[in-house]
Amino acid sequence: MVTTKKGAAKASAKKLKITLLRSPIGFNRTQGLTVEGMGLRRIRHTVELPDTPETRGMIHKVRHLVEVAE
């Protein structure tokens, strides 16, 4: 399969801004590890991650702790 530069640029251009709103303390340990894996360090910390199925799955797991903007 051949990927063109145009297609690669389009896929990498879409980003999600994820902000931690609630602490993962008191929730399932795997949820805390998921927050850490996304690079969120403290409440109100925002990171930009690529819009991939893997990132969407992580967001879904901790959707009660984060806010997502496109």
Number of C-alpha atoms within 10 A of each C-alpha: 3 4 7 8 8 8 9 10 10 9 12 12 9 13 15 17 14 21 19 22 15 14 15 22 9 8 11 10 10 12 18 17 12 17 21 13 11 15 15 18 14 15 14 15 13 19 16 16 16 15 16 13 9 10 14 14 12 15 19 12 15 20 14 12 19 22 16 14 9 9
